[in-house]
Amino acid sequence: MKSEDIFASYKDNIMPTYNKTPVIFVKGKGSRLWDIRGKAYLDFFPGWGVGSVGHCHPKVMQGIRDQVGKLIFIPNNYYHPFQARLAEELVRWSFPGKVFFANSGAEANEGAIKLARKYGARSGKFEIITFQNAFHGRTLATLAATGQKKYQDGFLPMPEGFRQVSFNDTAAFRSALNDKTAAVMLELIQGEGGLNVATKDFVLEIRRVCDERKLLLIVDEVQTGIGRTGSMFCYQNYGITPDIMTLAKALGGGMPIGAMVAKREIADLLTPGMHASTFGGGPVVCKASLGVFKAIRQDKMLQNCLKMGEYFKDKLHSLKESSPLIKDVRGMGLMLGFELNLPGRQLVEKCLERGLLINCTHERVIRLMPALNISKSDIDKCLKIIEQSLKECS
Ligand SMILES: Cc1ncc(COP(=O)(O)O)c(C=O)c1O
């Protein structure tokens, strides 16, 4: 198919739900992508957070290749070895709990919302506190949890039972609590919402209140999980443990998977027939995900993430000193970015022309989330392109 035919086919046959960049990608390896014309790109936003181990990591590919020749799918009323092994891996890295496997972040969060409702139902509680500028997904319940008007417009009414308060605001959080509150749902770094990092005091206070009032703390690690911030899960940077953690994106190394991990004390509240997902935790995705953990461990990616994250952040701060267009630099590990004084779209386009993929969220915030095994020389290349491109922005 020629490029024009592919664009035309999308236009004719695919729902226009995405703002699309007119590039057709055909190959990926590590932090590089190649388009249909053979042009190479340095990918500093691989798969919107999916690509923690880079494109087509050999350990992920090996897991998939091994499995497709044996058994592609088996439903959840039977057993297979790799769902068991992946659940063990998740629990070993996180906290004593049990796992429910799904296919996406929104689905993992739906599961968490249902588990919180089931937990609260015993005492007539159902409300979940979420935070302004959150993003938890696009299903109706997760849109309600997300709470942002721009995503909800046209889809009202939203399901009830969510109360939103301002982020990093302990007083607002405390005043939102009532006798219907069952849980709190939190991103420790709001990715879509503009790379806003939760303060330690705020998170510790939420954990304290949840303990005191026996509320569930749900931490949405769909974007921050699987090594992104230098710890396997971001909550580990705060010295707390959630009651429920949700994962997706990087968990499958590019294969679609979502997971909810819940503490043992509450995990068995969901009994047979209450919740399900046909494809959740199938053998191929589980093998891919086991490959992700193997890659992170054997290639020492957490250590690299911390080291490169520090280097990258320092360099971004230096760039801020020399560029009046940069207002603020923020983030943790390799979930970094900067806020501009002007809309970021122009910068994204200029970087694309020079062969660098980055992202702009919340209109003015540039998000940089390279693979955890990124090298110093690739970070330097990225910075050089950003610096050159910034000079052309106005
Ligand atoms: C924090 C967070 N939660 C949930 C989601 C939804 O994930 P998915 O698109 O896989 O449904 C996202 C997606 O960007 C996210 O960043």
The ligand as an SDF file (V2000), in Angstrom:
LIG
                    3D

 16 16  0  0  0  0  0  0  0  0999 V2000
   -2.8070    7.3060   34.6280 C   0  0  0  0  0  0  0  0  0  0  0  0
   -3.6270    6.6640   33.5570 C   0  0  0  0  0  0  0  0  0  0  0  0
   -4.6560    5.8680   33.9120 N   0  0  0  0  0  0  0  0  0  0  0  0
   -5.4040    5.2570   32.9840 C   0  0  0  0  0  0  0  0  0  0  0  0
   -5.1770    5.4410   31.6400 C   0  0  0  0  0  0  0  0  0  0  0  0
   -6.0300    4.7350   30.6300 C   0  0  0  0  0  0  0  0  0  0  0  0
   -5.3080    3.7040   30.0430 O   0  0  0  0  0  0  0  0  0  0  0  0
   -5.8150    3.0060   28.6870 P   0  0  0  0  0  0  0  0  0  0  0  0
   -5.6670    4.0010   27.5920 O   0  0  0  0  0  0  0  0  0  0  0  0
   -4.9030    1.8210   28.5350 O   0  0  0  0  0  0  0  0  0  0  0  0
   -7.2240    2.6000   28.9130 O   0  0  0  0  0  0  0  0  0  0  0  0
   -4.1110    6.2470   31.2300 C   0  0  0  0  0  0  0  0  0  0  0  0
   -3.8490    6.4800   29.7940 C   0  0  0  0  0  0  0  0  0  0  0  0
   -3.1630    7.3770   29.3850 O   0  0  0  0  0  0  0  0  0  0  0  0
   -3.3200    6.8830   32.2100 C   0  0  0  0  0  0  0  0  0  0  0  0
   -2.2970    7.6750   31.8830 O   0  0  0  0  0  0  0  0  0  0  0  0
  1  2  1  0
  2  3  1  0
  2 15  2  0
  3  4  2  0
  4  5  1  0
  5  6  1  0
  5 12  2  0
  6  7  1  0
  7  8  1  0
  8  9  2  0
  8 10  1  0
  8 11  1  0
 12 13  1  0
 12 15  1  0
 13 14  2  0
 15 16  1  0
M  END
$$$$
